[in-house]
């Protein structure tokens, strides 16, 4: 679980999100990252074959 609400600057930026995610060490986050990467590869293959 990552808290991305109300960052110190009052705005959500890619940098703030990166810092929040980089501080998490949940193994399930790595599993989800792998799943999303596989899904991205499948989508790219599907798109090229259209």
C-alpha positions as CSV (number, residue, x, y, z in Angstrom):
1,X,0.0,0.0,0.0
2,X,1.4,3.3,-1.0
3,X,0.2,6.7,0.3
4,X,0.2,9.1,-2.6
5,X,-2.4,11.5,-1.1
6,X,-1.4,15.0,-0.1
7,X,2.3,15.1,-1.0
8,X,4.3,17.9,0.7
9,X,4.1,20.2,-2.3
10,X,0.4,19.8,-2.5
11,X,0.7,18.3,-6.0
12,X,1.1,14.8,-7.2
13,X,4.1,14.5,-9.6
14,X,5.8,11.6,-11.2
15,X,8.8,12.2,-8.9
16,X,6.6,12.0,-5.8
17,X,5.0,8.8,-7.1
18,X,8.5,7.4,-7.9
19,X,9.7,8.2,-4.4
20,X,6.6,6.6,-2.8
21,X,6.9,3.5,-4.9
22,X,10.7,3.2,-4.4
23,X,10.2,3.1,-0.7
24,X,7.9,0.0,-0.8
25,X,9.5,-3.4,-0.5
26,X,6.5,-5.6,-0.9
27,X,7.3,-8.7,-3.0
28,X,3.8,-8.6,-4.4
29,X,4.7,-5.3,-6.0
30,X,7.4,-7.0,-8.0
31,X,5.0,-9.8,-9.0
32,X,2.5,-7.2,-10.1
33,X,5.2,-5.3,-12.0
34,X,6.1,-8.5,-13.9
35,X,2.4,-9.2,-14.6
36,X,2.0,-5.7,-16.1
37,X,5.2,-6.1,-18.1
38,X,3.9,-9.4,-19.6
39,X,0.6,-7.8,-20.4
40,X,2.3,-4.9,-22.1
41,X,4.3,-7.3,-24.3
42,X,1.1,-9.2,-25.2
43,X,-0.6,-6.0,-26.1
44,X,2.4,-4.9,-28.3
45,X,2.4,-8.3,-30.1
46,X,-1.4,-8.1,-30.6
47,X,-1.1,-4.5,-31.9
48,X,1.6,-5.4,-34.4
49,X,-0.4,-8.3,-35.8
50,X,-3.4,-6.1,-36.5
